[in-house]
Amino acid sequence: MGRIECIGFIGLGNMGAPMAASLVRGGYKAMAFDLDADRARSFAAEHRAQATTDLAELGRHCDAVITMLPTGREVRDVLLQMQGGALAANLRKGAIAIDMSSADPVGTRALGADLAARGLDLVDAPVSGGVPRAKDGSLAIMIGGDPDAVAAVKPVLACMGSKLFEVGSLGCGHAMKALNNFLAATSFAAAAEAVTVGRSFGLDPAVMTDVLNVSTGRSFATENLIKQHVLSGSFATGFALGLLAKDVKIAADLADQIGVEAPVGRLVCALWGDARDALGGTQDHTRAAAHWEKKALREAAE
Ligand code: NAD
């Protein structure tokens, strides 16, 4: 497994860039790669890191690779297919891939088997806390994988997160993350609906939020999203609607795959899928509240 000194960081987006910056601050050498080469270049210029567009070069130089990509599909693509599969072919045996994206746990297990056949380890380590906690290195990280591989990558993860949880075998981190985001998406949708109903009856949504935040209806959504991003009209959390809709679907599909009835999951999955289809996946996820409200009021008027 060997000492990890140089890390290939793949996906320098809203989350990846501040997370990679934490690694550099923690003393690791970083080599950045992104499909959007300008993102990797500007990260490297700002943080005394290297950028590359050549996955073979990244594989030769790095002891570990971190992926922070939209879905498990891109993770598999970068590790095994892109540039003729150059990354997996050039990493040394025993190198570890750490997937910090929010990916599908069943796909993660399949990817782990494919990497193991090439002498590579995979650890899943998705995160929670959003862009602000990515910036200050205080993410919650849910880690799944072989215990030796997990022990080897924990010092790396500790640069990016302050709460590290070992939640089980490979894929368990991704399952935990999808279930967390299912709950977050459910409470956001419920809070948005409560505000729509309350406003229509004559309640002031800002006052409603204050009441909820000191009452049993409070949630991350009421404390951090409704006033700050929905009522203010700023819609600027940095977490895309398409990504949250994807996470809720991963949780609902997981229940299906293992034969567990999850009626709330299906309902919430349909609500977020409808908002994504209407608004587009790149919008901030908090815009879903405005979409649902418009739809509810239109339906009420019909
Ligand atoms: P993002 O869209 O801002 O960044 C993704 C980056 O990946 C982009 O720079 C894009 O160019 C790059 N990319 C896409 N396909 C690629 C490929 N095939 N090869 C190389 N690079 C590629 O997304 P984000 O908000 O940083 O989210 C990344 C992951 O983290 C997602 O799985 C998301 O669900 C999860 N997540 C996001 C947040 C958040 O608040 N934004 C919080 C927790 C977890």
Residues whose N, C-alpha, C, O or C-beta is under 5 A from the ligand:
A	BS01	NAD	G11 L12 G13 N14 M15 G16 F33 D34 L35 D36 R39 M68 L69 P70 T71 E74 V78 M100 S101 S102 V127 S128 G130 V131 G238 F239 L243
